[in-house]
Amino acid sequence: MITYDIKFCDQCQSSIAAGQRWVRQKIYDPGSNRQNPAYLHFHAEPFPEQEGSCWEKYQMEREIARTAMTAVAWATAAAH
């Protein structure tokens, strides 16, 4: 019996082909009753004509969001 474990990139939504390098991020949801973690999958290498990989783009988006939240927190604290 042949089984296929097809993965899709959580950034670009395209499939991750066999032989392509990819990154898996483990996600624990403390609000969930699930004991097992969930995983996000990303392409580790950029496609032709791209500046960065899906993983790099995801990390950059997270950093921008974190920085924005920190700026809002500082602005709120300074206003009080």
Protein Blocks (a to p, Z undefined) as FASTA:
>chain_A
ZZddddddfklopacdehiacdddddddfkbmbfbdcdddddfbdcehiabdfklmmmmm
mmmmmmmmmmmmmmmmmmZZ
